[in-house]
Amino acid sequence: MNWYLEVLNKYAVFSGRAGRKEYWFFILFNILVSFVLSIADLLTGTLNPLTGVGLLGGIYTIAIMVPSIAVAVRRLHDTGRSGWWLLILLIPVIGALVLLYFLVLDSDQDSNEYGECPANNEP
């Protein structure tokens, strides 16, 4: 939960670095929240069967969009890549696979142009 709140505290911070743990725990928590909201939308009748998105899930998705992009940019910075690599998602299938590969890579252990290694800053 702390990793999720840390990302939300850095709502629109696109500079710096985010370690694998911070990024993937944020993603995991988002999946869990989205699942719970989908069930709530289904029970309240606000789930649109055509799109698969309900009122609560849609609001959550919009609210979490900027922090999700920001933490992905910081995660790319942690691997020594520019945040512009997110645009590779515009290439169907292969773009998502390449981005996934970048996001699961280990951190640069030394400082890079984006700052110190986040693992070195953890207590």
C-alpha positions, 0 to 999 in steps of 0.5 A: 500500500505504501508504494501505491501512496508514494506514487500518488504523492508524486502525482505528476512528477515525471523526473527522477527514477522509480524502481521495479518494486514501486512500479509493479506494486502500483500496477498490482494495486491498480489491478486489484482496485479495478477488479473490485470496482468492476464488481461494484459496477456490476452489482449497481448496474452501471457496467456497460456490457459493450465496453466492459467499463462502468461508472466507478471503473471509468472514474478511477481510470481517468483519475489514475491516468496521470500518475500511471504515466508518470510512474512509467516514465520514472521506471523507464528513467530507472533503466536509463531510457527516456520517457518518450519510449512510452510512445512505442505503444503506438506500434501494435503488439510489438510496441507493448512487448518491447515496453514490457521488456524495458519495464521488467529490466533491472535498475541501473545500479549507478547514477544515470542522467535521471538521478541516483538508483532508487534502491540506494535511497531505500532504508 
